[in-house]
Each structure stands twice: as C-alpha cells, then as structure tokens.
Amino acid sequence: MAEEEPKDSRDSPSKGGGPPESVLFSKVERSPSRQQHLGKMNTMFGFVVDAHENKSLNFGSGESPYHRRMRLREEAERKTSERRNGNGSAESPTANGSSPDSPASNSSSVEQQQQRRQAELEEKLYVEEILEVVMDDGRQPVAEVIEAVNVKGVVAQPWAEQPSAQNRILLKGGKVVNHDRMFDADVYIEDGYIKQLGKDLVIPGGTRTIDATGKMVMPGGIDTHTHMELPFGGTVAVDDFYHGTRAALAGGTTMIMDFVLDGKGVLPLDAYNKWMDKAGAKVCCDFSFHMGLTWWNDKVKEELPILCKEKGINSFKVFMAYKDLFMLRDDEILDVLKTCKSLGAIVQVHAENGDVIDENCKKLLALGITGPEGHLMARPEEVEEEATHRAIMLADQVNCPLYVVHVMCKGAADAVRRARMRGAVVFGEPIAASLGTDGTHYFNKCWRHAAGHVMAPPLKDATTPEYLLNLLANGDLECTGTDNCTFNADQKALGKDDFTKIPNGVNGVEDRMSVIWEKGVHSGKMDPCRYVAVTSTNAAKIFNIYPRKGHIAVGSDADVLVWDPTATRTISAATHHQKVDFNIFEGMECHGVPLIVISQGRVVLEDGQLHATRGVGRFIPTPCYSQYVYNRIQTRDVSRAPQKVDREAYDGPVIEIKMEDKKGMQLAENPITMNRDSMFQARRAQPGGRNLHESGFSISGSQIDDQKITKSSGQRISQPPGGRSSGNLW
C-alpha cells in the first residue's frame, strides 16, 4: 500500500538538481512562497522524466515520503517488467514450445495479452500518481496528468488563492477579555480576521491550535503617542519605525499612532508624504498618524480638509510650549479648534506655558544651573496646570473635542477631571513614564542617568504616579500612550553643559503593557476589563477605528494577545528590543507578560522568540466624526446654543451726551472719559509736595512723579503730619 502523502508539500522538499530541459513551465506572476512550490514541482517532474527514460532511480538516504514512494513504484514497475519478460512477448514462441495455432498456444497468448495490458495499465497509473503534486492540505493538484510515456513538457497552472494553514489559528480554552466583559470562549482566526468566537467551533482541517487554558485572550495594545525617528535638537531619535514597532510587538502593542511633526514652513501634505515614506518600508505592525501643526496660516488651513478626507487623518496637535519652535498663540489655537470642529476632527494639545518656561530657563542658566535638574525647575507643575486649564477653556468656547497628550502632573489631571464633570468633551492621556516612574531621577548624581529621564513635560514628584493611576482607573483619564522618543547617551550629551539642549524623550513602547498591568491590575486599582479599555479600546473609539481594533469579536482584526497574568519579567536595557541604550524602568519587575502576540493574524511572538517582519505594517486610516466623540459634540451644539430673549422694545427716554472734543471723545459733563491722557489731570501740588492722584504703582517701587519732587536734605518741616513737635527731632 502506498505511503500517505504529507498534508503540506512544504514539509517534503525535493532532492537533487533541477528539471531537464524537456520539462517547461509558463511564466506566471507569483508570490515567493508559490515560486518555492513551483520549484518543487519542477524538480519532481524532472525525476519522473528521468525515471521513465532511464528506468532507474537512486534517492540515497534520508529520502522524503515522495521519493520513497517513487522508489517503491519503480521497484514495482521493474518486477512487472521482469514478470512480463519471463512470460515472453506476443511475437515469440511460448515457453513450452507449442505453436501459436495450437489450443494451448491460443490460451497462453490470451493470458499473455491480459498480463501485458495489466502491466501497461499499472505503468500508466504509476506515472499519473507520482505526478500528482499535492499543494497545501490536499487541495486540488496543479499538475496535469501525463498520458504518454515519452514526456515532452508540462505547463503549470496559476496557484488558486486559498488560505494556507499558517493563516488559520485556533486559540482554545482561554478567557476572552474585552473592555465590557470577560467570558470563556475559543477564538478562531483566518486570513487576518477573527472569524469565529465561542465554544465547540467547527473549523477546517490544518488549523493550528494554541492552548490558552488558564490564560487571558485580549486585544493587542494601541500606543496612542509615539515619535519614531523624530528629528529633534539637531539629532534624530534612535528608535526608527523598524526597531520601534518591532519592540512594540515584543511587548504586546500591535498598533502605534505616530506624530507627523516637521518644522515651520513645511506644509502638512509635504510632511505627511515624508513620514509615509519613512514608515512604509519599515513598520512591523499596523500604524496611523496624528498631524502636528507647528505653524498656522491660510495655506496650512487649506490642507486640513485634504488630510481628513483623502489621507485618513482625524487628529491634529498644537503646542503651547517650545517658544519660537512649535508654539502657537491663543488666537491661532482658537482658529485651529474652529477649523477642526468643522471637519469632525480632534485637536490634541501639548499643554505647557511656553513664555514662562522660556523666562525660567534664562534665569536658571544665569544662576549656573545647567544640569538635568534645571529641566524640572524650569517647568513647575503650575506651568502645565495653567496651560491645560487654558486649552480646555479655549476648546470649550467653540465646543471642539480636546485631547490632552502626556498628562504628567496632578494639577493638569485635575483640570481634565473638573472639565469632564462639567460635561466638556475632553480626554486625558497619561503615559507609561508618568505612571511608572517619577522626577526624583533628575537629581541623580550620574548625569547620564538624570539626562535619560529628560522629557517634556517633565516627570513630577514621587506621589504623582499613584495619583494619576487612580484617575485612570476611575475613568477620569481615558487612555495611555508612551511619548516614545529615544536618544542614546552621546545624543543626550548635546546638553551636557546646558539642560535646554538635552534632546527630550524617553522609552516606553515595549514596556507600556506590562508596566500598566503591574501598577494598575496587579496592585488592585483596576480590573482586566478596565486595563483593556485604557490600553486599547478607548483609543480605538476616540480615533474611530473601533471595533476593527481594540476588540475581540467576529470581524475584528486579528491583533490578539495570549496574556499570562502570573508570569513575570524584569525590565532592562540589556534585554529589551529597542535600539536605545537606556531604559527608564530599569530593574522593575512586572507581573503580566504576553506569551503569544498575533498581529494581522500571524504569530509574531511565541516562546520568547520574536518573528517580526520589516515593512508588513499597514496604514490604518482614522475617519472623522467618531461617534464616541462627536455624538456629544453635536448634542451640546444644540443644548448650549445661545438663545435670544424675546421682550418688548424699550420706548422710554434716552439721555443726550454732549461732546466737546469728538476726536478725543472728551465728555463735557462726565469725569470718566475715553481720553486716557486726561484721566489723571488735576491741580499740581505746591513745590516739595506729592500729588497722590498723579502717582502710579510699579513693581520696583518707583512712582511716576519721583523726578518732579524737589528734594532738599537741609529743609526743615515746620508742620509735620500729626502736629508740631516741641522736641529736638524736628
């Protein structure tokens, strides 16, 4: 009995050289994997032709099932040939010497003809069977059946588009965790999507089964805030789109949202194209873009509708910090808010008071404070709190949704919380750094260690991470990012003598998922459902890619984690996958580790081994008018619309204002005038006195008439305040 063929022809590569020239194939455009299959078919046909022409096969040791099968068939053919030769041919006399005309001869001739026909049939079946090349799980063969013994050529047919076994995965026995509930279910994945969800699923053969018993099955993380290979401070962030997204997958993040952030004078569409060129050939996971608005005029404004409607961007970031670099004025921010609202987009804000920071930096440098601690001193908590409150106020005036990036301090978080209590549509984003570490590191004696934590806004005191975690767990803060923007030691050293020149940025894209589980879930502050919400689902809802992303459901993208809540890992720069040489979470032990990471339906992390592929990441458009955001905006437009009060017109008397000087608006009978020069006109005091009506106040203590007072140190006052003294003092 013939040996059963393997289900996947990729497991049985052919041996030996290429096919003879007599076996030809038509040129067909195929993927590399199909070309490999075609090569195996070529080689096999070569063996078949040689077998028929030479009647000998030598496969050597370690033969594959196909080769063993062909060897056995060749042996059967040889035995058949020997048996046929032993009985004689149709033209030769019989073995017993009888003539062909005798009855015995006739009987023997019929028997020989039957044996010959049987041998020919077996030979034909043999040729047909060994040429049947089975591709992927026993599906329809591609090769044509060869009818003739003398083979001249075979033309291969194009590969039928059918999913391979590698694209079919069953996660069995796990507990599915979504933002709203947890339940026991199996998850069947095919062609990059979740196709089935439940118990006792009916799945096709060849599906790979992964045992998730005792583990959690949850959506892959979405990092809402990254800066891969960002030009900043004269250098470029060391984690590019390849190393950064590769590290993201290693930590359980299956999608990043990066910022297009170019300098003043570069139009948004040009910046978008530049970032797309950088990212497209490198990314290992899915990605989207936010657009940074580093300057504002009519040309920039005209390109926003194109970015929203044609380029898949629904979020725009403005800066209240980085004076003379990225910072916009309040009137410009107001115009951005109005424009984005009209497009159904979201405005993001870096909230720090840039004017105050600029003055503080000058003062600290003048005092000789040049180290990383100066970075924190120049940006006290009030600087971030005031700007956050001001940004919320501006957005509320035009009823535009606001997203406050990297909430770093208690005051800013409270400003977001109070605004949400009033009904404002505002979202706060703490990051892995503000939740997992603090600003005490700026005072470390090691300059490299201190500079490694420099970012803007800076990390705050040691009580801040827990405070922010409480607000995140309770729903006052919405989702989490990393602000991943990494620089090596030699890059940070650009500011060794001036803290204002230290490139701002820290790591986090690889460690965010574990840090938030450790600080949030393992500490008891949030449950797994809330964890999924703040690491994935809420971001997908805000930026309008839910339920494609951020959810385990039929039809959702197969970006899935098998999460072990009890496993631990220790974070270290020596073992992380990022390119940067420093890690702000160095030595932190985290409970909660991704055992399996599935991106686009393919396993990219398993048994601690990362199998990320450069350039496979897809750009995910983020449509405008997210229901999660704009349903409330549209309702508020109606409920908060100004209402005119209908009343009867006033028909009483109106006084007449007489004006002597129309140019200066000098009022004849009113001491309060619009002429500022006349507001302080009064009788002058006698020489030596002070006219208090004419004096003003200044911070220095000087007054406006100091130069008018006649000062005489030898003049004696005869009538001082309080009466004349009889003593010798006066």
C-alpha positions in Angstrom: 0.0 0.0 0.0 1.4 3.4 -0.9 2.5 5.7 1.9 0.2 8.6 2.6 1.4 12.0 1.3 2.1 14.8 3.8 -0.6 17.4 4.0 1.8 20.3 3.3 4.2 19.9 0.4 6.5 22.4 2.1 7.4 19.7 4.6 8.8 17.5 1.8 11.3 19.4 -0.3 12.7 17.7 -3.4 16.2 16.5 -3.6 18.7 16.6 -6.5 19.1 19.1 -9.3 16.7 21.0 -11.5 14.5 19.5 -14.2 15.6 18.5 -17.6 15.1 20.9 -20.5 12.2 18.8 -21.8 10.1 19.9 -18.9 8.9 23.5 -19.4 6.7 25.9 -17.4 5.0 29.0 -18.4 5.9 32.2 -16.6 3.3 33.1 -14.1 3.5 36.1 -11.6 3.5 34.5 -8.2 4.5 35.3 -4.6 7.8 33.9 -3.3 6.1 31.1 -1.4 4.3 30.0 -4.6 7.6 30.1 -6.5 9.1 27.7 -3.9 6.2 25.3 -4.5 6.7 25.6 -8.2 10.3 24.8 -7.9 9.5 21.6 -6.0 7.1 20.6 -8.8 9.8 21.3 -11.4 12.2 19.0 -9.6 9.7 16.3 -9.2 8.8 16.3 -12.8 12.5 16.0 -13.6 12.7 12.8 -11.6 9.7 11.4 -13.2 11.0 12.0 -16.8 14.4 10.5 -15.9 12.6 7.6 -14.3 10.8 6.8 -17.5 13.7 7.4 -19.8 16.4 5.6 -17.8 14.3 3.1 -15.9 16.4 3.7 -12.7 16.1 5.9 -9.6 18.6 6.4 -6.9 17.4 8.6 -4.0 20.0 7.9 -1.4 19.5 8.0 2.4 17.1 10.3 4.2 14.6 10.3 1.4 11.4 12.2 1.7 8.0 10.5 1.6 7.6 11.4 -2.1 11.0 10.0 -3.0 10.3 6.8 -1.1 7.0 6.4 -2.8 8.6 6.8 -6.2 11.3 4.3 -5.4 8.7 1.7 -4.3 6.7 2.4 -7.5 9.9 1.9 -9.6 10.6 -1.4 -7.9 7.0 -2.5 -8.6 7.5 -1.5 -12.3 10.7 -3.5 -12.6 9.1 -6.6 -11.1 6.2 -6.2 -13.5 8.6 -5.9 -16.4 10.6 -8.9 -15.3 7.4 -10.9 -15.0 6.3 -9.8 -18.4 9.7 -10.7 -20.0 9.6 -14.1 -18.3 6.3 -15.0 -19.9 7.5 -14.0 -23.4 6.4 -11.4 -25.8 3.4 -11.6 -28.1 5.6 -12.3 -31.1 7.8 -15.0 -29.6 7.0 -18.7 -29.2 5.6 -19.9 -25.9 7.8 -21.3 -23.3 6.6 -25.0 -23.8 7.4 -24.8 -27.5 3.8 -25.0 -28.7 2.9 -23.3 -31.9 0.7 -20.2 -31.8 -2.0 -22.1 -33.6 -2.5 -24.9 -31.0 -5.2 -24.6 -28.3 -2.5 -24.4 -25.7 -0.9 -21.7 -27.7 -4.1 -19.8 -28.0 -4.8 -20.0 -24.3 -1.2 -18.9 -23.5 -1.5 -16.0 -26.0 -4.7 -14.7 -24.4 -3.1 -14.9 -20.9 0.0 -13.0 -22.1 -2.1 -10.3 -23.7 -4.1 -9.8 -20.4 -0.8 -9.6 -18.5 0.6 -7.1 -21.0 -2.5 -4.9 -20.8 -2.4 -5.1 -16.9 1.3 -4.1 -16.9 0.6 -1.2 -19.2 -2.3 0.0 -17.0 -0.2 -0.2 -13.9 2.6 1.7 -15.7 0.1 4.5 -16.7 -1.4 4.7 -13.2 2.1 4.9 -11.8 3.0 7.8 -14.0 -0.2 9.6 -13.1 0.1 9.1 -9.4 3.7 10.3 -8.9 3.0 13.4 -11.0 0.1 14.3 -8.8 1.6 17.2 -6.8 -0.5 18.0 -3.7 -0.4 21.6 -2.6 -1.4 22.7 0.9 -3.7 20.3 2.8 -4.6 18.1 -0.1 -6.4 20.7 -2.2 -6.8 20.3 -6.0 -3.4 19.5 -7.7 -1.9 21.9 -10.1 0.0 19.5 -12.4 -1.6 18.0 -15.4 -1.8 14.1 -15.8 0.7 12.8 -18.3 -0.9 10.3 -20.7 2.1 9.4 -22.8 5.3 7.6 -21.7 7.6 10.0 -23.6 7.1 13.3 -21.8 7.9 16.5 -23.7 6.6 19.2 -21.5 4.0 20.2 -18.8 2.6 23.7 -18.3 1.9 24.7 -14.6 -1.4 26.4 -13.8 -1.6 29.5 -11.6 -2.0 28.9 -7.9 -5.5 29.2 -6.6 -6.0 31.9 -4.0 -6.8 29.9 -0.9 -5.7 30.5 2.8 -2.8 28.4 3.9 -2.7 26.6 7.2 -0.4 29.2 8.6 -3.3 31.7 8.3 -5.6 29.6 10.4 -5.2 29.7 14.2 -7.5 28.4 17.0 -6.9 29.9 20.4 -8.5 27.2 22.6 -9.5 27.3 26.3 -8.7 30.9 27.2 -10.7 33.6 28.8 -11.6 36.4 26.4 -11.2 39.9 28.0 -12.9 42.9 26.3 -13.5 46.3 27.8 -17.0 45.5 28.9 -16.9 41.8 30.0 -14.8 38.6 30.4 -16.1 35.2 29.2 -14.7 31.8 28.3 -14.5 31.2 24.6 -12.3 29.8 21.8 -11.2 32.2 19.1 -10.8 31.1 15.5 -8.6 33.3 13.3 -8.3 33.1 9.5 -6.8 35.5 6.9 -6.0 38.1 9.5 -9.5 38.4 10.9 -11.4 36.8 13.8 -13.9 34.5 12.0 -15.5 32.6 14.9 -15.9 33.1 18.7 -17.5 30.7 21.1 -17.4 27.0 22.2 -17.4 23.8 20.1 -16.4 25.7 17.0 -16.4 23.9 13.6 -13.1 24.7 12.0 -11.3 23.5 8.8 -8.6 20.9 8.8 -5.0 22.0 9.0 -5.8 24.7 11.6 -3.1 25.3 14.1 -4.4 25.1 17.7 -2.8 27.1 20.5 -3.7 26.1 24.1 -4.7 29.2 26.0 -6.0 27.3 29.1 -5.6 29.4 32.2 -4.6 32.5 30.2 -6.4 35.6 29.0 -7.1 36.4 25.4 -7.3 40.2 24.8 -7.0 42.8 22.1 -3.5 43.9 21.1 -2.4 47.2 22.6 -2.7 50.6 20.8 0.0 53.1 21.7 -1.6 56.5 21.0 1.6 58.5 21.2 5.0 57.7 19.6 7.8 59.7 17.8 9.8 57.2 15.8 13.0 58.6 14.2 11.9 62.1 15.1 14.4 64.9 14.2 14.8 66.9 17.3 17.5 69.2 18.8 20.0 68.6 15.9 19.7 64.8 16.0 17.2 62.0 15.3 15.5 59.6 17.6 17.4 56.3 17.6 14.4 54.0 17.5 13.2 54.2 13.9 10.0 52.7 12.5 11.5 49.3 12.3 13.2 48.9 15.7 10.4 50.8 17.4 7.5 48.8 16.0 9.4 45.5 16.5 9.9 46.4 20.1 6.2 47.3 20.3 5.2 43.8 19.2 7.5 42.2 21.7 5.6 44.0 24.5 2.1 43.3 23.2 1.4 46.5 21.3 0.1 45.7 17.8 -0.6 49.3 16.6 1.1 52.6 17.1 -0.1 56.2 16.3 2.9 58.3 15.4 3.1 62.1 15.0 4.0 63.8 11.7 6.0 66.6 13.1 8.0 68.8 10.8 9.4 72.3 11.1 7.9 75.7 10.4 7.4 76.4 6.7 6.8 72.8 5.8 3.2 72.3 4.6 1.2 69.4 6.2 0.8 67.4 3.0 4.6 67.5 2.3 5.2 66.4 5.9 2.7 63.6 5.6 4.4 62.3 2.5 7.8 62.5 4.1 6.6 60.5 7.2 4.8 57.9 5.0 8.0 57.3 3.0 9.9 56.8 6.2 7.4 54.5 7.8 6.0 52.4 4.9 9.1 50.3 4.2 10.0 49.7 7.9 6.9 49.2 10.1 6.3 45.7 11.6 2.8 46.4 12.8 -0.2 48.5 11.8 0.1 52.3 12.3 -1.7 55.6 12.0 -0.7 59.2 12.0 -1.5 62.3 14.0 -0.6 65.6 12.3 1.4 68.2 14.2 0.6 71.8 13.4 3.9 73.7 14.1 2.8 76.8 12.3 -0.5 78.3 11.2 -1.7 80.3 8.2 -4.2 80.1 5.4 -2.1 77.7 3.4 -1.9 75.3 6.3 -5.6 75.7 6.9 -6.4 74.8 3.3 -4.7 71.4 3.5 -6.5 70.1 6.6 -9.6 69.0 4.6 -7.4 67.0 2.3 -5.7 65.3 5.2 -9.0 64.4 6.7 -10.9 63.3 3.6 -8.2 61.8 1.5 -5.3 60.8 3.8 -7.0 59.2 6.7 -6.0 61.7 9.5 -8.6 62.9 12.1 -6.4 64.4 14.8 -4.2 67.5 14.8 -1.8 68.5 17.6 -1.0 72.1 18.7 1.8 73.2 21.0 1.5 75.8 23.8 5.2 75.2 24.6 8.6 75.3 22.6 8.5 79.0 22.1 9.9 80.1 18.7 9.9 76.4 17.5 6.4 74.8 17.6 4.4 77.2 19.9 1.1 78.7 18.6 -0.6 81.8 20.1 -4.0 81.6 21.6 -5.7 83.2 18.7 -4.1 80.7 16.3 -5.2 77.8 18.6 -8.8 79.1 18.5 -8.7 79.1 14.7 -7.4 75.6 14.7 -10.1 74.5 17.1 -12.9 76.0 14.9 -11.4 74.5 11.7 -11.0 71.0 13.2 -14.6 71.1 14.5 -15.9 71.9 11.1 -14.1 68.8 9.8 -15.2 66.4 12.5 -11.6 66.1 13.7 -10.0 66.1 17.2 -7.5 68.7 18.5 -4.6 67.4 20.6 -2.6 69.8 22.8 0.8 69.8 24.4 -0.1 72.0 27.4 2.7 74.0 29.0 3.1 77.7 29.2 5.9 78.4 26.8 6.5 82.0 27.8 7.0 81.2 31.4 9.3 78.2 30.6 11.5 80.5 28.4 11.9 83.0 31.2 12.7 80.3 33.8 15.3 78.7 31.6 17.1 82.1 31.2 17.0 82.7 34.9 18.3 79.2 35.9 21.2 79.3 33.4 22.2 82.7 34.7 22.4 81.2 38.2 24.7 78.5 36.9 22.2 75.6 37.0 23.0 73.7 33.8 22.3 70.1 34.7 19.1 68.0 34.1 17.6 69.2 37.4 17.2 72.6 35.7 14.8 71.0 33.2 12.4 70.2 36.1 12.9 73.5 37.8 12.0 75.5 34.7 8.8 73.6 34.3 7.0 73.6 37.7 3.6 71.9 38.0 1.8 75.3 37.7 3.1 75.7 34.1 1.4 72.5 33.0 -1.7 73.0 35.1 -2.3 76.6 33.8 -1.9 75.7 30.1 -4.1 72.6 30.5 -6.9 74.8 32.0 -6.4 77.4 29.3 -6.6 74.8 26.5 -9.8 73.3 27.9 -11.3 76.8 28.2 -10.4 77.7 24.6 -11.8 74.4 23.3 -15.0 74.8 25.3 -15.7 78.2 23.8 -16.1 76.7 20.3 -17.3 73.3 21.6 -14.4 71.3 19.9 -13.3 68.0 21.4 -9.9 68.2 23.1 -7.3 65.5 23.7 -4.6 66.4 26.3 -1.5 64.4 25.5 1.0 63.2 28.1 -0.8 64.3 31.3 2.2 64.5 33.7 1.1 66.2 36.9 -1.8 66.2 39.4 -2.9 69.8 38.6 -3.3 69.0 34.9 -5.1 65.8 35.7 -7.5 67.6 38.0 -8.2 70.2 35.3 -9.2 67.4 33.0 -11.3 65.8 35.7 -13.1 69.0 36.6 -13.9 69.8 32.9 -15.3 66.3 32.4 -17.5 66.8 35.4 -18.9 69.9 33.8 -19.7 67.9 30.6 -16.8 69.1 28.5 -15.6 66.7 25.7 -12.0 66.4 26.8 -9.8 63.3 27.1 -6.6 63.0 29.2 -3.7 60.7 28.2 -1.2 59.7 30.9 1.8 57.8 29.6 3.8 54.8 30.8 6.5 57.2 32.1 4.2 59.3 34.3 2.5 56.1 35.6 5.6 54.1 36.2 8.4 56.4 37.4 8.9 59.9 38.8 11.1 63.1 38.7 13.4 62.3 41.6 15.8 60.8 39.0 16.6 64.4 37.8 18.6 64.8 41.0 20.7 61.6 40.5 24.5 62.2 40.8 25.0 60.4 37.5 24.5 62.9 34.7 23.6 60.2 32.1 21.0 58.7 34.4 19.4 62.1 35.1 19.5 63.1 31.4 18.0 59.8 30.4 14.7 60.9 32.1 14.5 64.3 30.5 11.3 64.7 28.6 8.6 67.5 28.3 6.6 67.9 30.3 9.0 66.5 32.9 8.3 63.8 35.4 7.0 65.1 38.7 7.3 64.1 42.4 7.1 60.5 43.7 3.4 60.8 44.7 2.2 61.6 41.2 2.2 58.1 39.5 -0.2 56.7 42.0 -2.5 59.8 41.8 -2.6 59.5 38.0 -3.3 55.8 38.2 -6.3 56.4 40.5 -7.8 58.8 38.0 -7.1 56.4 35.1 -8.7 53.5 36.9 -11.8 55.6 37.8 -12.4 56.9 34.3 -11.3 60.5 34.7 -8.3 59.8 32.4 -9.1 57.9 29.2 -6.2 56.0 27.6 -2.5 55.6 27.6 0.5 56.2 25.3 4.2 56.4 25.8 5.6 59.5 24.0 8.3 57.1 22.9 11.2 59.3 21.6 14.5 57.8 22.4 18.1 59.1 22.3 21.3 57.4 23.2 23.9 58.7 25.7 26.0 60.5 23.0 22.9 62.2 21.7 21.7 63.3 25.2 25.3 64.7 25.7 24.5 67.5 23.4 23.2 69.2 26.5 26.0 68.3 28.9 26.6 72.0 29.6 23.1 73.3 29.1 20.0 71.4 30.1 17.9 73.3 27.4 19.9 71.4 24.7 19.3 67.9 26.0 17.1 66.1 23.4 13.7 65.5 25.1 12.4 61.9 25.1 12.2 58.5 26.9 11.4 54.9 26.0 8.2 53.0 26.7 6.7 51.5 23.6 7.9 48.0 24.6 7.2 48.2 28.3 3.8 50.0 28.5 1.6 47.0 28.6 3.5 45.3 31.4 4.0 48.5 33.4 0.3 49.4 33.4 -0.7 45.8 34.3 1.8 45.9 37.2 0.9 49.3 38.5 -2.8 49.1 37.7 -4.2 45.5 37.8 -1.6 43.7 39.9 -1.9 46.5 42.5 -5.7 46.1 42.6 -6.5 49.6 41.2 -8.2 48.3 38.1 -9.7 45.1 36.7 -8.7 43.4 33.5 -11.6 44.9 31.6 -10.5 48.4 32.5 -7.0 47.5 31.6 -8.1 46.6 28.1 -10.1 49.8 27.8 -7.1 52.1 28.7 -4.5 50.2 26.7 -6.6 49.6 23.6 -10.3 50.0 23.3 -10.7 53.7 24.3 -8.1 54.7 21.8 -9.9 52.8 19.1 -13.1 54.5 20.0 -11.7 58.0 20.2 -9.8 57.8 16.9 -12.7 55.9 15.1 -11.2 52.5 14.4 -13.4 50.5 16.8 -14.4 47.7 16.6 -11.9 46.9 13.9 -9.2 47.5 16.5 -9.4 47.2 20.3 -12.0 44.4 20.5 -12.3 40.6 20.3 -15.3 40.0 18.1 -16.2 38.3 14.8 -15.0 40.6 12.0 -12.3 42.4 14.1 -8.7 42.5 13.0 -6.8 39.5 14.4 -4.5 41.6 16.6 -4.7 39.4 19.7 -2.6 38.6 22.8 -2.5 35.5 24.9 -1.7 37.1 28.2 -0.3 35.4 31.3 -1.2 37.5 34.4 1.0 35.5 36.7 4.2 35.4 34.6 6.9 38.0 35.5 9.7 39.7 33.7 12.4 42.2 34.8 12.8 45.2 32.5 16.3 46.1 31.5 18.1 47.9 28.7 20.3 44.8 28.3 17.4 42.6 27.2 14.9 45.0 25.6 14.3 45.0 21.9 14.6 48.8 21.5 17.7 50.3 20.0 18.2 52.9 22.7 20.9 52.2 25.3 18.9 53.3 28.4 15.6 52.2 30.0 13.8 54.5 32.5 12.1 51.4 34.1 15.4 49.6 34.6 15.1 46.8 37.2 11.3 46.9 37.5 9.8 43.5 38.0 6.4 43.3 36.2 3.7 40.7 36.6 1.7 40.2 33.3 3.5 39.1 30.2 2.3 38.4 26.6 3.0 34.7 25.8 1.7 34.9 22.3 1.3 38.0 20.2 -0.7 37.8 17.0 -0.5 40.7 14.5 -2.6 40.7 11.3 -3.5 37.0 12.0 0.1 35.8 12.2 2.1 34.8 15.3 4.9 37.2 15.8 5.9 36.4 19.4 6.0 32.9 20.8 8.1 31.2 23.5 10.0 34.4 23.9 11.1 34.4 20.3 10.2 37.5 18.2 9.4 36.9 14.5 8.6 40.5 13.3 8.9 41.3 9.6 10.0 44.6 8.2 7.5 46.5 6.1 4.4 44.4 6.7 2.6 47.0 8.7 -0.5 48.6 7.2 -1.5 52.2 7.4 -4.9 52.3 9.2 -7.0 55.4 8.2 -8.8 57.2 11.1 -12.1 58.6 9.7 -13.5 61.8 11.0 -16.7 62.2 13.1 -16.0 59.5 15.6 -19.4 58.7 17.2 -17.7 58.2 20.6 -16.6 61.8 20.4 -18.9 63.8 18.1 -22.3 62.4 19.3 -21.8 64.5 22.4 -20.4 67.5 20.5 -23.4 67.7 18.2 -25.8 67.3 21.1 -24.0 70.1 23.0 -24.2 72.3 20.0 -28.0 72.1 20.2 -28.4 72.2 24.0 -25.9 75.1 24.5 -26.9 77.2 21.6 -27.3 80.9 22.6 -31.0 81.8 23.0 -32.3 85.3 22.3 -34.7 86.7 24.9 -37.9 87.9 23.3 -39.1 91.1 25.0 -40.9 94.4 24.2 -38.8 97.2 22.9 -37.8 100.0 25.3 -39.7 103.2 24.5 -38.7 105.4 27.4 -36.4 108.5 27.4 -32.7 108.3 26.4 -30.3 111.0 27.7 -28.3 113.1 25.2 -24.5 113.0 25.5 -22.8 116.3 24.7 -19.3 116.1 23.3 -16.8 119.0 23.2 -14.0 117.1 21.5 -15.2 114.4 19.1 -11.6 113.3 18.3 -10.7 112.6 21.9 -14.2 111.6 22.9 -13.9 114.2 25.8 -17.2 114.3 27.7 -18.2 117.7 28.9 -20.1 116.7 32.0 -18.6 113.2 32.8 -15.3 112.8 34.6 -14.8 109.3 33.1 -13.6 109.8 29.6 -12.2 107.7 26.7 -9.2 110.0 26.5 -6.5 108.3 28.6 -4.3 111.3 28.7 -6.8 113.4 30.5 -7.8 110.8 33.1 -5.1 112.0 35.6 -5.2 115.7 35.0 -5.6 117.6 38.3 -4.2 120.6 40.2 -0.5 120.4 40.8 0.7 120.3 44.4 3.0 123.0 45.8 6.7 122.6 45.4 8.0 119.9 47.7 4.7 118.0 47.9 3.4 114.9 46.1 0.3 114.8 44.0 -1.2 111.4 45.0 -3.8 111.5 42.2 -1.0 111.6 39.7 1.2 108.9 41.2 1.2 105.3 39.9 2.4 101.9 41.0 5.3 99.9 39.7 7.0 96.6 40.8 10.3 98.4 41.5 8.6 100.8 44.0 9.2 103.9 42.0 6.4 106.3 41.2 5.7 108.4 38.1 6.4 111.8 39.7 9.6 110.8 41.6 11.6 113.1 39.2 9.2 116.0 39.9 9.7 116.2 43.6 12.1 118.8 44.9 14.3 117.1 47.4 16.4 119.1 49.9 18.0 117.3 52.8 18.5 120.6 54.7 14.9 121.7 54.6 13.1 121.7 58.0 9.4 120.8 58.2 7.5 123.2 60.5 4.2 121.4 60.4 4.7 117.7 60.0 1.8 115.2 60.0 0.3 114.9 63.5 1.1 118.4 64.6 4.1 120.4 65.5 6.6 118.7 67.8 8.2 120.5 70.8 11.2 118.2 70.8 14.5 118.5 69.1 13.7 115.9 66.4 12.4 118.5 64.0 
